[in-house]
Amino acid sequence: MTSPASLPPPAQRYLFRDGRRGSTTDANAQARCENGAVVVRGKDGSATPWPQLPMKETDTTFVSHTTQLQGRLIEPVSANAKAPLVVMVHGSERTPSTRSQYAYALAAQGLRVFAYDKRGTGESEGEYTQNFELLADDAAAALEHARTLAAGRFGRAGYYGGSQGGWVAPLAATRSKADFVAVGFGLVVSPIDEDREQMLSEARAAGLSADAVADIKRLSRATATLVSSHFSEGFDALDALRGELKDKPWAKTLQGEYSGDMLRTSDADLRRVGRARFDNVELIWDYDAPAVLKRLQVPLLWVLAGEDREAPIDTSQRALSTLVKAGRPIDVYLFPDTDHGMVEFTVQPDGSRKYTRITDGYLTLLGDWMKGDVHGTYGRGTRLGAPAAK
């Protein structure tokens, strides 16, 4: 259980290994903290105290590219000397990560976990960035520092990255002494491709025509020129397309990562503030994710969310399948009916999604795979490319 700044004590958030989560302030909260124990409510309404799992927490700092970063090594007292050591690699969030629920969920499974605040967040120095090259160097420095802190108390060591961490963690592994990489709900495409696939996913969900899909692809090419040139060229082409599409109903609601907003921003405003608004975090727009995975020499776990709206999986799944068939040491799992973050949802009358819980089996799969002890089933997850059952 954790108590982030957005939810000050005595209110706390909880996360069970099976993915149930919530706040102790919820009317139907399934957990609360009392006298050093977690009191868990059963289905029959009974309350059972769970004693606190002893943890050793070591706060520390390390340096990457002259920038001091804040980290925390979390070690369950019961962990054995060969327990894996895993470094948590950030997604795109700007929140501090040294008290990440994921970090403690993995530590509760007997892993030693090193979490750190991304540069420009929490207690880390520097400027916030989404430059994968720099973030990969930070992650590599984190692993080297964690190895020193936990020397003699771990077996293999590697990374876990969620979402944008799926771009950063594999790259960090090519630059460090990593033994494994695990990725959840990440992408094996570029940020430009992500934007296009999000728009195409929206088009399918809305039942748009083939002509609309063709126009969306044209929009993607136009905005790609702008972002990949860092807003030095492409304004005229996008403005001409903006005029063509102005009366299309879908053009008023299409999102993507950035193309929908750019389409609905006037040419004058885009020329004036476009780069400051859309290209201000050093994102590598044409990042070649498959090339990095081809260079990766260590085992890789990749977990896909079957109905991921933020990171549509079709192209990534095909790319991973190609790498698996080529003999790369990659395990791919898919959890159906889950969105970004491996969260389950219910569909509301207006088509929106109400998110409920992290899907059962995901957190356990991560822990078991890192320990080299994958066995049995993991919720509704399916291993893709696995031999057919006899």
Backbone torsions as a table, in degrees:
resi	resn	phi	psi	omega
1	MET	NA	142.1	-178.7
2	THR	-132.0	160.7	-179.9
3	SER	-131.9	79.5	-179.5
4	PRO	-67.1	167.5	-177.1
5	ALA	-58.4	-30.0	-179.4
6	SER	-73.5	-9.8	-178.6
7	LEU	-141.2	76.9	-172.0
8	PRO	-67.5	154.7	176.2
9	PRO	-55.5	150.0	7.2
10	PRO	-83.4	-2.4	177.3
11	ALA	-69.6	136.5	-180.0
12	GLN	-141.2	153.5	175.2
13	ARG	-95.7	147.8	178.0
14	TYR	-129.3	154.3	177.9
15	LEU	-143.6	118.1	174.8
16	PHE	-84.7	156.6	179.9
17	ARG	-61.5	-27.6	179.5
18	ASP	-83.1	4.6	173.7
19	GLY	99.4	-10.1	175.1
20	ARG	-64.2	140.0	-177.4
21	ARG	-150.0	165.9	179.3
22	GLY	167.2	-165.5	178.4
23	SER	-121.8	146.6	178.7
24	THR	-67.1	-10.8	177.3
25	THR	-90.1	-6.9	178.3
26	ASP	-64.4	146.2	-179.2
27	ALA	-60.1	-35.6	-178.9
28	ASN	-109.6	35.0	-178.1
29	ALA	-55.4	136.2	-179.3
30	GLN	-94.0	-2.8	179.5
31	ALA	-150.3	149.6	173.0
32	ARG	-149.7	158.8	-179.1
33	CYS	-101.9	131.8	178.3
34	GLU	-146.4	122.2	171.9
35	ASN	52.6	47.8	175.5
36	GLY	76.4	11.0	178.9
37	ALA	-133.5	156.9	173.6
38	VAL	-96.7	125.0	178.0
39	VAL	-98.0	118.0	-174.7
40	VAL	-106.8	131.1	-179.8
41	ARG	-89.8	126.4	178.5
42	GLY	-82.2	172.3	-179.9
43	LYS	-62.1	-27.4	-180.0
44	ASP	-88.1	6.1	179.3
45	GLY	90.1	-6.6	179.7
46	SER	-70.2	154.2	-179.6
47	ALA	-116.3	124.2	-178.5
48	THR	-120.8	124.4	178.0
49	PRO	-77.2	133.0	174.2
50	TRP	-108.3	120.3	180.0
51	PRO	-66.4	153.5	-179.7
52	GLN	-69.0	134.7	175.9
53	LEU	-78.4	119.6	-177.6
54	PRO	-61.0	128.9	179.4
55	MET	-128.2	142.5	170.5
56	LYS	-102.7	124.0	-178.5
57	GLU	-117.3	125.4	-179.0
58	THR	-119.3	108.8	176.1
59	ASP	-81.5	142.0	-171.3
60	THR	-156.7	170.2	171.9
61	THR	-131.3	155.1	174.6
62	PHE	-147.2	167.6	-172.8
63	VAL	-119.5	135.4	173.2
64	SER	-136.4	123.8	-179.0
65	HIS	48.6	51.4	176.5
66	THR	65.2	8.0	-179.2
67	THR	-107.2	130.7	179.5
68	GLN	-85.5	125.9	-179.4
69	LEU	-115.4	145.4	-177.8
70	GLN	-96.3	133.3	179.9
71	GLY	-136.4	169.6	177.7
72	ARG	-145.3	126.5	173.0
73	LEU	-95.0	123.2	-177.6
74	ILE	-112.4	120.2	-176.1
75	GLU	-130.0	118.1	172.6
76	PRO	-66.4	132.8	-178.1
77	VAL	-58.7	-29.0	-178.1
78	SER	-81.9	-5.3	-176.9
79	ALA	-64.7	141.9	179.0
80	ASN	-86.2	171.2	-173.4
81	ALA	-68.5	-15.5	179.7
82	LYS	-104.8	12.4	179.0
83	ALA	-62.5	142.5	177.9
84	PRO	-64.9	152.7	173.8
85	LEU	-112.7	124.7	-177.8
86	VAL	-125.1	133.4	175.7
87	VAL	-98.0	127.8	179.9
88	MET	-83.0	122.0	-179.8
89	VAL	-105.6	131.8	-171.4
90	HIS	-66.3	155.7	160.7
91	GLY	-88.9	-149.6	-176.9
92	SER	-87.8	2.1	-175.5
93	GLU	-64.3	155.4	176.9
94	ARG	-105.0	7.4	-178.2
95	THR	-86.2	151.7	176.9
96	PRO	-65.3	154.1	-172.5
97	SER	-123.3	0.7	-176.7
98	THR	-67.7	-16.9	175.2
99	ARG	-115.9	32.4	-179.5
100	SER	-57.2	133.9	176.1
101	GLN	-60.5	-37.7	178.4
102	TYR	-60.9	-40.7	-179.2
103	ALA	-60.0	-45.8	-178.8
104	TYR	-73.0	-31.3	176.9
105	ALA	-64.9	-35.3	176.7
106	LEU	-76.3	-40.6	178.1
107	ALA	-60.6	-35.6	179.7
108	ALA	-65.4	-15.0	177.9
109	GLN	-97.3	11.2	174.3
110	GLY	95.5	10.5	178.1
111	LEU	-94.7	151.2	169.0
112	ARG	-89.8	130.4	-170.7
113	VAL	-125.7	132.6	174.6
114	PHE	-114.4	116.3	177.9
115	ALA	-114.4	145.7	179.3
116	TYR	-144.6	155.6	177.7
117	ASP	-81.2	124.0	176.9
118	LYS	-56.3	149.5	179.1
119	ARG	-52.5	135.1	-179.2
120	GLY	81.7	7.2	177.6
121	THR	-130.0	158.4	176.3
122	GLY	54.1	-129.7	-178.5
123	GLU	-97.8	7.6	177.8
124	SER	-84.3	147.2	178.9
125	GLU	-83.7	-179.1	176.7
126	GLY	91.4	-178.8	-179.4
127	GLU	-103.3	138.4	175.7
128	TYR	-58.2	137.9	-179.8
129	THR	-150.8	158.2	170.4
130	GLN	-119.8	29.1	176.0
131	ASN	-77.5	108.2	-173.5
132	PHE	-61.7	-34.2	-179.8
133	GLU	-62.6	-48.8	-179.8
134	LEU	-67.8	-42.2	-180.0
135	LEU	-64.9	-34.3	176.8
136	ALA	-66.1	-38.4	175.8
137	ASP	-64.4	-38.8	176.7
138	ASP	-62.0	-43.9	-179.8
139	ALA	-64.9	-38.9	177.8
140	ALA	-63.9	-41.1	177.2
141	ALA	-64.9	-36.2	178.3
142	ALA	-63.9	-42.3	-179.7
143	LEU	-66.0	-42.4	178.7
144	GLU	-61.1	-42.4	-180.0
145	HIS	-68.0	-40.7	179.5
146	ALA	-64.4	-38.8	176.8
147	ARG	-58.8	-40.2	179.6
148	THR	-68.1	-44.3	-179.2
149	LEU	-62.5	-38.4	-174.2
150	ALA	-103.3	19.8	-176.1
151	ALA	-51.6	129.7	178.2
152	GLY	82.6	-0.4	-175.9
153	ARG	-122.3	19.5	179.0
154	PHE	-148.6	161.7	176.1
155	GLY	-94.8	-100.3	177.9
156	ARG	-90.2	161.0	-175.7
157	ALA	-136.3	144.1	-179.6
158	GLY	-167.5	-155.8	-171.7
159	TYR	-124.9	151.4	163.1
160	TYR	-124.1	129.2	176.8
161	GLY	-132.1	132.3	176.1
162	GLY	-108.6	144.9	176.2
163	SER	57.5	-118.7	-179.9
164	GLN	-60.5	-22.9	174.4
165	GLY	-61.4	-18.2	175.6
166	GLY	-69.6	-20.4	171.1
167	TRP	-85.2	-35.9	-171.4
168	VAL	-83.7	-45.1	-172.9
169	ALA	-61.3	-47.3	178.1
170	PRO	-60.7	-38.2	178.3
171	LEU	-64.7	-41.3	177.5
172	ALA	-60.9	-36.6	-178.9
173	ALA	-67.0	-25.3	176.9
174	THR	-78.1	-7.8	-176.2
175	ARG	-118.9	12.3	-174.8
176	SER	-149.7	174.9	179.6
177	LYS	-88.9	69.8	-179.5
178	ALA	-99.0	147.9	179.4
179	ASP	-106.6	-14.0	179.8
180	PHE	-164.6	162.4	173.2
181	VAL	-139.1	133.1	173.6
182	ALA	-121.2	134.8	-177.9
183	VAL	-129.2	135.0	174.1
184	GLY	-118.6	134.3	176.0
185	PHE	45.6	44.3	176.9
186	GLY	-101.1	-175.6	-175.5
187	LEU	-128.6	142.1	173.3
188	VAL	-108.0	44.7	176.4
189	VAL	-140.4	174.7	178.6
190	SER	-85.3	165.0	174.4
191	PRO	-58.0	-33.0	175.9
192	ILE	-64.6	-44.7	178.3
193	ASP	-63.6	-38.0	179.6
194	GLU	-59.2	-44.6	-180.0
195	ASP	-61.5	-45.9	-179.1
196	ARG	-63.5	-43.6	-177.5
197	GLU	-68.3	-33.1	175.0
198	GLN	-62.7	-43.3	-179.5
199	MET	-65.9	-40.1	179.1
200	LEU	-67.3	-34.7	175.8
201	SER	-64.7	-41.6	176.0
202	GLU	-62.1	-39.9	-179.2
203	ALA	-63.9	-41.4	178.2
204	ARG	-64.4	-43.2	-178.6
205	ALA	-63.6	-32.4	-179.2
206	ALA	-88.6	-3.7	179.9
207	GLY	67.7	34.7	-178.3
208	LEU	-71.0	157.0	-175.8
209	SER	-74.6	168.4	176.9
210	ALA	-62.5	-35.2	177.9
211	ASP	-63.9	-40.5	178.6
212	ALA	-64.8	-41.1	178.4
213	VAL	-61.7	-41.2	178.0
214	ALA	-62.9	-39.9	177.7
215	ASP	-65.2	-37.7	178.7
216	ILE	-64.5	-38.7	177.1
217	LYS	-65.4	-36.9	175.7
218	ARG	-64.1	-41.4	177.7
219	LEU	-61.0	-42.7	179.5
220	SER	-60.6	-43.0	179.5
221	ARG	-64.2	-39.0	-179.2
222	ALA	-66.6	-46.6	-179.6
223	THR	-70.4	-30.1	177.7
224	ALA	-63.2	-37.6	177.4
225	THR	-61.4	-42.1	179.8
226	LEU	-63.8	-52.4	-174.0
227	VAL	-71.1	-38.5	-177.7
228	SER	-70.0	-22.6	175.8
229	SER	-94.9	6.0	-177.1
230	HIS	54.3	45.9	174.8
231	PHE	61.2	38.1	174.8
232	SER	-104.2	-15.1	178.2
233	GLU	-154.3	158.9	176.2
234	GLY	107.8	-3.3	-177.6
235	PHE	-63.2	-45.5	-175.6
236	ASP	-63.7	-42.3	-179.0
237	ALA	-64.3	-41.6	179.0
238	LEU	-67.6	-38.4	-179.2
239	ASP	-65.9	-38.1	177.2
240	ALA	-63.5	-42.5	179.2
241	LEU	-67.5	-36.7	177.7
242	ARG	-58.1	-40.6	178.3
243	GLY	-66.2	-38.6	179.3
244	GLU	-66.0	-34.8	-171.4
245	LEU	-97.7	-0.3	-170.7
246	LYS	-60.3	-26.6	-178.3
247	ASP	-98.9	4.1	178.3
248	LYS	-79.0	123.9	-178.6
249	PRO	-56.0	-39.7	-176.7
250	TRP	-66.7	-23.8	-178.6
251	ALA	-66.9	-18.4	-179.8
252	LYS	-83.3	-16.5	-175.4
253	THR	-123.7	-14.0	-178.8
254	LEU	-57.3	138.8	-177.5
255	GLN	-113.0	-74.4	-167.6
256	GLY	66.1	-166.7	174.8
257	GLU	-79.0	-39.2	-175.1
258	TYR	-148.0	-22.4	-172.0
259	SER	-64.0	-38.7	179.1
260	GLY	-60.6	-45.4	179.0
261	ASP	-65.5	-39.6	180.0
262	MET	-66.6	-37.3	178.0
263	LEU	-61.7	-38.2	-176.1
264	ARG	-91.7	3.3	173.7
265	THR	-93.2	134.3	-178.2
266	SER	-63.4	156.2	179.1
267	ASP	-59.1	-41.9	-178.9
268	ALA	-62.5	-44.3	-179.4
269	ASP	-69.5	-35.8	179.9
270	LEU	-65.5	-39.9	177.2
271	ARG	-67.5	-32.3	-174.8
272	ARG	-81.9	-45.9	-173.3
273	VAL	-129.0	8.6	-175.6
274	GLY	-58.2	-47.4	-178.0
275	ARG	-66.6	-40.3	179.3
276	ALA	-63.5	-30.6	-177.2
277	ARG	-87.2	-41.7	-170.7
278	PHE	-107.7	-14.9	-172.5
279	ASP	-134.3	51.9	-172.4
280	ASN	-115.1	11.2	-178.5
281	VAL	-127.2	19.9	174.2
282	GLU	61.9	32.4	179.5
283	LEU	-66.1	138.1	177.0
284	ILE	-89.6	95.0	-167.4
285	TRP	-63.7	-36.4	-177.4
286	ASP	-104.4	31.7	-177.8
287	TYR	-52.8	130.8	-176.2
288	ASP	-94.5	82.7	-177.3
289	ALA	-64.0	-43.7	179.9
290	PRO	-59.2	-36.5	-179.3
291	ALA	-63.1	-37.2	178.3
292	VAL	-66.1	-43.4	-179.5
293	LEU	-65.5	-31.3	177.1
294	LYS	-67.2	-29.2	179.1
295	ARG	-83.3	-16.7	-175.7
296	LEU	-68.7	130.1	-175.4
297	GLN	-107.2	-1.4	-175.0
298	VAL	-111.7	160.8	178.5
299	PRO	-56.7	141.8	-178.0
300	LEU	-129.4	129.7	170.2
301	LEU	-105.5	128.7	178.5
302	TRP	-127.5	121.7	-177.4
303	VAL	-113.5	124.6	-176.4
304	LEU	-103.2	142.1	171.8
305	ALA	-94.6	118.4	-168.8
306	GLY	-59.7	-30.0	-178.4
307	GLU	-121.9	46.0	-175.1
308	ASP	-74.2	111.5	178.7
309	ARG	-80.8	-31.9	-177.6
310	GLU	-81.4	-32.7	179.9
311	ALA	-131.8	73.8	-177.9
312	PRO	-53.2	140.2	-163.9
313	ILE	-97.4	-9.5	-168.5
314	ASP	-56.3	-54.0	-177.8
315	THR	-66.5	-40.6	178.6
316	SER	-61.9	-41.9	179.9
317	GLN	-62.7	-41.5	178.2
318	ARG	-65.1	-41.8	-179.8
319	ALA	-63.9	-42.5	178.7
320	LEU	-65.0	-41.0	178.6
321	SER	-60.4	-40.8	178.1
322	THR	-62.3	-42.1	179.8
323	LEU	-67.1	-39.2	178.1
324	VAL	-62.8	-45.0	-179.6
325	LYS	-64.7	-26.5	178.1
326	ALA	-81.1	-0.1	175.6
327	GLY	93.2	11.5	178.8
328	ARG	-71.4	147.5	-177.3
329	PRO	-79.1	73.2	-174.8
330	ILE	-124.6	130.7	172.4
331	ASP	-108.2	125.3	-178.3
332	VAL	-116.7	126.8	176.9
333	TYR	-121.3	146.8	176.2
334	LEU	-127.3	130.9	174.8
335	PHE	-108.3	118.2	-176.7
336	PRO	-72.6	159.2	173.5
337	ASP	56.4	38.0	177.2
338	THR	-128.0	148.0	177.8
339	ASP	-106.7	-175.8	-177.5
340	HIS	-52.8	135.6	-174.7
341	GLY	91.5	4.1	-177.5
342	MET	61.0	36.9	-178.3
343	VAL	-101.4	140.2	174.5
344	GLU	-83.1	164.2	-174.6
345	PHE	-154.9	163.0	168.2
346	THR	-117.3	146.0	-178.2
347	VAL	-91.7	127.3	-179.4
348	GLN	-84.5	163.2	-178.6
349	PRO	-53.7	-30.4	-179.5
350	ASP	-87.7	6.7	179.1
351	GLY	90.4	-9.1	178.0
352	SER	-73.7	166.6	-178.0
353	ARG	-112.0	135.0	173.0
354	LYS	-105.0	116.1	-173.3
355	TYR	-84.5	138.5	-171.5
356	THR	-114.5	-56.4	-171.8
357	ARG	-157.1	161.3	167.7
358	ILE	-71.6	137.0	-174.1
359	THR	-63.8	139.0	-178.4
360	ASP	-60.7	136.3	177.1
361	GLY	101.7	-24.0	-175.2
362	TYR	-65.0	-52.2	-177.6
363	LEU	-64.3	-37.7	178.9
364	THR	-67.7	-39.3	176.6
365	LEU	-59.0	-45.3	179.0
366	LEU	-57.1	-50.1	-177.8
367	GLY	-63.0	-45.8	-178.8
368	ASP	-64.6	-42.2	-178.7
369	TRP	-63.9	-42.9	178.8
370	MET	-62.9	-32.0	178.6
371	LYS	-83.8	-3.6	-178.0
372	GLY	70.4	32.4	-174.1
373	ASP	-132.9	47.6	178.3
374	VAL	-74.4	126.5	-178.7
375	HIS	-158.0	150.4	176.6
376	GLY	71.1	-157.6	-178.7
377	THR	-105.7	158.4	179.9
378	TYR	-127.8	91.3	-176.9
379	GLY	55.2	-131.4	178.0
380	ARG	-98.5	12.6	-179.3
381	GLY	-67.5	146.2	179.1
382	THR	-127.7	133.5	175.3
383	ARG	-80.9	122.3	-178.3
384	LEU	-83.1	138.7	179.4
385	GLY	78.9	5.4	178.1
386	ALA	-72.9	150.3	176.9
387	PRO	-57.6	144.0	179.3
388	ALA	-65.7	141.6	-179.9
389	ALA	-67.6	140.3	-179.9
390	LYS	-98.2	NA	NA
